[in-house]
Amino acid sequence: MAEHASYEIIRGYGVPREDVFAAWTTPERFARWFGPRFTAAPVDRIVLDARPGGVWRVTLTAEEGFEVTFDGVYREVVPPDRLVFATGDPDDPVSVVTVELADDGGGTAMTFREYGVNAGEESRRGWMEFFDRLDEHLTG
C-alpha cells in the first residue's frame, strides 16, 4: 500500500484573486501556465468543468510525440476563494489538491495543498515551476 504525504506552498501574486481563479478555471488561461516549461497544453485538449462533480482534464504534449494526460474531478468550487479537486480516479484518487485564494493588499495570497500518494518532493518541485509560469502569465 502506498503511503500518503502532504505539503503546502504559499505564493503571492500581484493581481486580484478573481484573475488567479480565472487562470485556474479558464482553459485558454490554464493552457498558458500548467505543466513543465518543455511541454505545451493545447487548449483544445483541456476540459475544466469547474463545478462540484465536474471533470478536469489536460493533456500535455512535447517533442518526439511525448504526451501525458492528467485528470480528475472537482470536489469544491467557490469562486474566487477556493478550489478542491482530486487527481485520477474519483473513487480512489491519487491525490487531493486544495487551492485557497485570499486578498493580500492589491494582490492575492494563494495557499496550495496536496495530499496523496504522489504528494512528495518531486510533485512539490513540479508545482513550484508551474506557479513560476503562473506568475509570468498573470504579470505578463
Long-range contacts (C-beta under 8 A, 24 or more apart in sequence): 2-117, 3-117, 4-115, 4-116, 4-117, 4-119, 5-115, 5-116, 5-117, 5-119, 5-120, 6-113, 6-114, 6-115, 6-116, 6-119, 7-113, 7-114, 7-119, 7-120, 7-123, 7-124, 8-111, 8-112, 8-113, 9-111, 9-112, 9-113, 9-124, 9-127, 9-128, 9-131, 10-109, 10-110, 10-111, 10-112, 11-109, 11-110, 11-112, 11-131, 11-134, 11-135, 12-104, 12-107, 12-108, 12-109, 12-110, 13-107, 13-108, 13-110, 13-134, 13-135, 13-138, 13-139, 14-106, 14-107, 14-138, 14-139, 15-107, 15-108, 15-138, 15-139, 16-80, 16-103, 16-106, 16-107, 16-108, 17-80, 17-81, 17-101, 17-102, 17-103, 17-108, 18-79, 18-80, 19-108, 19-138, 20-80, 20-101, 20-108, 20-110, 20-134, 20-138, 21-79, 21-80, 21-81, 21-83, 21-101, 22-80, 23-134, 23-137, 23-138, 24-50, 24-83, 24-99, 25-50, 25-77, 25-79, 25-83, 29-137, 30-58, 32-133, 32-137, 33-130, 33-133, 33-134, 33-136, 33-137, 34-58, 34-60, 34-130, 34-133, 35-60, 35-130, 35-133, 36-60, 36-126, 36-129, 36-130, 37-129, 37-133, 38-62, 38-63, 39-66, 45-69, 49-74, 50-74, 50-77, 50-83, 51-77, 52-76, 52-77, 56-85, 87-116, 87-118, 94-118, 95-119, 95-123
